[in-house]
Amino acid sequence: MNLKVQALPEGQPGIELLTASSLRLCRKSPSVARHILSLALCLGPLALGAAETWPAALSRMPLGTNVTQLNRTNCVGILLRAFQSNDVVKALIFMPGATDEFNFFRRAQADLTNSPASLLDAVSALTNQTLIRATFRPPLLLLHTAEDLLDPVITIKHQTTADKLKQARFVAHGVYNDRDWDYLRLVLKSSLQIDMRPQSYSTDSWHFYRHSFAAWNLTGWEALEATALAGQTTVTVRRKQVVFESDARPRVAPKVAPHPR
């Protein structure tokens, strides 16, 4: 199975096994040095292998359907409903470029060959047969195209409010398929107990993309990131208030191979 993915840097547990005190012992006693080196060689691979990868987590999630093709009529809903709680990935997010491939350009479709298929099979099919790519930005898994900006812009104007949001809890489980800002605003406001702007029915949200993501056990801060990435918005944290605005950063459209004549 081939996955076209981008992985952001993560820590490597188990690498820094030799502490300052153990290094001092090594200088005094060669036998101690040999024992510590042997211990490091034994424990290093165990520590590195302890952390589960996101593909392994998704491989255990059944797609729960007998469809053989993912397309504009079924893909987003099927994948979001299949996403289950796990220790690695807390949200599966379709970014605007990915949903545009289905709903605007109408050119994305992917065949499923494994039966029964897993969520990993579906993501693999998309990344190998369409312009959609997968990037793990811990703890969020982003499905996107080249035009999407993978780093949300969050500006902190009031640190105390930001700290409270990082300790707050979003809903335990949420599935949002093609939801507009007014819907997400009510969920965010209710769960995080903070004023959310723009207000409902405001013209300031007319250019927000509709949101498509599934999430488990997000913090308040992670929920802001997920919403911003799904809706192509920026976030400003003010005193007792969070303001979403359209993200005006330039984008590059994905390159499409020309059809042979």
N, C-alpha and C positions, 0 to 999 in steps of 0.2 A: 504494500500500500504506500503510495507516494503522497506526501502532504507538502504543499507549497506554503510555507509558514515563515513568519518573521518572529523571532523571539527576542524580547528585550532582556538585557543582562540581569542575571539573578545571582545571589550569593552562592558560594560553594561550600556547604558545611563539611567539616572534616579536614579541610586543607591546613588550617592553622592549628596543628596538633602539638607543635613544639613551643612551649611557653618560655618566658625569660628564665624562670627558675630551672627548668629542665635543661636549657642550653648551658647554664652555669655548671650543672652536674656533669654534662657531657664533656666539658673541658677538663674537669678534674678526674674523670674516670672513663677510659675507653670502653670498659665492659658495660657501664651504664648507658653509654652512647649507643652501643649495639642493641641493647634491650629496648631503648626508646625508639630507635629506628625501626626495629621489628614490629613494635606495637603500632607505630604510625602506619606502616605498610599494611598491617592487618585491618586496622580500624578505618583507614581512609576510604577504601571502597565501600565499606558498610555504611559509613556516614553519607557518602555521596549517593548511595543507592536507596537510602531510607526515604527520601522525598519522592512522592509520586509525581509523575508528569501529567500534564493536561490531556495528552492523547490517551494515556492509560485510563484516566478517569472517564473520559467520554466513551471509551470502548465498552464500558460496563453498563451504558445507558441504552436500553433497547429503543429503537425508533418507534415501535408500537404501531406500525402500519404495514400493509402489504403493497404499497405503491412501489412501482419500479422506476418512476421518473419524478424528479423534483423540478417544479416549474412555478410560474407566477401565481397559479391558483392554489398551491398547497405548501410550498417550501417553507416560508417563514413560520406559519402556524405549526407545522409538523415539528420543526426543529425546536421551537420555543417550548412546546408542550413536552418534548422528550427530555429536556434538560432537567437533571435531578440534582438534589443536594449532595455535595461531596466536599472533601477537604482541600481541594486545589482551586477549582474555578467557582467563583461566586456569582458570576453573571455571564450570560451569552448575549452579545449585542450585535444586531444588524445595523451597521452604520449607513448613512444616507446613500453612499455610493453603491453599496450592496443592494439595498432595496430598489434603487433606481435601475439596476440591471434587470430586475423583474418587472417593475411597475411602469417605468418610463421608457426605457429602451426595448423592453420585452424580448431580450435576446438570451437571457440566462436560462438554461435547463441542463440537468445533469441526470444521467442514468445510474441507477443503483444495481449492482451486480450480486452483492451478497444477500443471502436470505437465511435467517432473519437479519435485517440490517441494524447496525448500531448508530448512535449519534456521530461517532467517529467516522463511520462509513459515509454518512451524509456529508460531513464537513470535507472529507477527502474527495468525494465526488465533485463538490462545488469548486474546490481549489484546483482540481485537475482538468475540469471541463468547462469552466467559466473564467471570467476576469476577477472573480471574488478570491480574496486571500484571507488567511487566518493569522492573527497576531495575538499572542498572549501578553497582555499588559497586566501582570498580577495585581489583583485577583480576577481581572476581567478578560474574557476571550472575545476579541473583536473580529467580526466578519466584515470585510471592507474591500474597496478597490484602491487604485493608485491615487485617486482624487481626494480620499479622506485624510484628514489630519488626526493623527493618533494620540496626540498629547492635548488634553483639555486645558483651556485657559481658565484658571481660577485665581481671582485677585482677592486678597484678604485686606479688608479695610478695618476690621475689628477682630483682633486675635482671640478675645474671650469667646465671642460667638463661634468662631472657627473651631476652637477647642471643644466647645459643647457639641458641635455637629459631629466631630470625630468620635465622641463618646455616645452619641445618640444611636438608636436602632431604627432602621427602615422596616417595612413590613417583612414578616418572616419569609414569605414566598409571594412573588408577584410575576404575572405573565402579562405583558403589554404588547399587543399586536396591532400596529397601525393606530396608536392612540395619539390624539392631539395634545397640545400644551394644556388646555383647560382641564383635561382629565388627569394628566400627570401632576398638575399644580395642586389639585385637591388631595391626591394621595400623599405628596410630599409635605404639604402643610399639615395634614392630619397626623401623619406618623412622626414628623420631626418637630411639631409644635413651634413653628416659626413662620413669619410672614413671607410669602413667596410672590415675587413680581416677575412678569407683568400680571395684573389682575385678570380674572376671567373675562373673556370677550374683548380684551384689549387689542387694538390694531397693532400694538408693539410685538405681538406674537404671530402675526400673519405670515411671516417668512420663516418661522421655525419649521423644520422637518417634523413629520409625524414619527412617533417613537415606537421602536420594535425591539424589545429585549425581555429576557426572563432572568430572574434573580432570586437568590436564596441568602438570607441572613446578612444583608449588607449593613454596614454602618451608615450613618447619615451622610458622612463625607463621600463614601463610595457611591451612595445613591445619587449625589450631585454629579459625580464624575460620569456615572452610567447615563444619566439623563442628558448631560451636556454632549456626550459622544453620540448618543442616539439621535439627538435633535439638532446637531450642528450649531450649538450655542456656546457662549462663554458664561462664566459665573462670577459674580461679585458678592462677597460676603460683607455685609454691613452690620451695624449694631441691631440685633434682633430681626434681621431681614436678609433675604437672599434674592439677588436680582439676576435673571437670565436675559441675555441679549443675543441677537444673531451674531454668529462668528463670521467676520468680514475678511478673514485671512484668505489670500489667493490660493487657488487649487489648480491642479494639473489633471486634465481628463485622462482616463486610462487609454492606452493605445490599443486599437483594434486592428488585427491583421486583415489586409485587404482580401476580398474574395477573388479567387482566380477567375480570369475571363475565359 
